[in-house]
Amino acid sequence: MKEIQIGNNEKDKRLDGFLKTYLPNASMGFIYKMLRKKNITLNGKKADGTERLKSGDFIRIFFADETFEKFRGVNSNSEKRAANEFTALKKFGDIQIIYENDHIILFNKPAGLLSQKAKPEDISLNDYLIEYLLKKGEISEKELETYKPSICNRLDRNTSGLVICAKSLLGARIMNEMLKDRSLDKYYRTIVKGRISKASYLKGYLYKDESRNKVFIKKENPHDDRYSFIETGYEPIAYNEKRDLTLLEVKLVTGKPHQIRAHLSSQNTPIIGDVKYNGPKIDGLNMQILHSYRLKFPDSFSSDFSDIEGKEFVAPLPDIFEKYFKN
């Protein structure tokens, strides 16, 4: 028999949804069958799966060990962590924390680090987050069985800067709501080829070719469901006349994959080093110089986050920016 104690990160979830997350290899039909037969109970009583969980509730699962392991896929992550002794923490050292409270962490992600795994063997910022919280004692392996902290906004591997990570379910919900309704302002710094002398606001339609991991932009509505509407604003900060380079601050309004890179390239001012989107190889650069520079939170959004309401957080620029734009 397996007993699960419900905490703050699981409360308010529907029982059937929780069980599907907890037993990912089980079908919903199987879960409902186990509820009917009382092989799964809530607070010692029969349940139908529609119940909303409360902190302090307990779920009991009466499976044989082999059955439980089959539907749970148990211990793979914890065994890997034990075998590798916190691989992400050792490989990447101390990643700069711009801000942390009980619900979120703002990391300054270095270029070259994945936000999330692309393959099972990858090491990502998400792994780093979990290992960091385990080492601090803020979460346990047992708690990871029912809730996993995760990143809220993803950056490309070679894009550096601010990433919002949720430590709690409340943090994930509030941050994801703000990202969805665009009340959280996200600004990037980048260096492009060519001179941009005035602020501008770009609109268009973006389609991602998954097989090529590349996006394509049309200025006019193609009336094709594969395309999503995008908006990108930017303002020039400085111009390097000798190298014909412009330092830009870009406001990411809609936040689609590769949006800034492709949108700037579409107007013949590509990001230097971004060869995928026609960026020139300057001084041997073969990756985009793009940095998630600052986040500005709305003035009022949740009493649980009064410490960050109306505040702005900045991630220092990588050294490469100083090479072309000193001070």
Buried (B, 14 or more C-beta within 10 A) or exposed (E): EBEBEBBEBBBBBEBBBBBBBBBEEBEEEBBBEBBEEEBBBBBEEEBEBEBEBEEEBEBBBBBEEEBBEBBBEBEEBBEEBEEBEBBBBEEBEEBEEBBBBEBBBBBBBBBEBBBEEEEEEEBBBBBBBBBBBBEEEEBEEEBBBBBBBBBBBBBBBBBBBBBBBBBBBBBBBBBBEBBEEEBBBBBBBBBBBBEBEEEEEBBBBBBBEEEEEBBBBEEEEEEEEEBBEBBBBBBBBEBBEEBEBBBBBBBBBBBBBBBBBBBBBBBEBBBBBBBBBBBBEBEEBEBBBBBBBBBBBBEEBBEEBEEBEEEEBBBEBBEBBEBBBEE
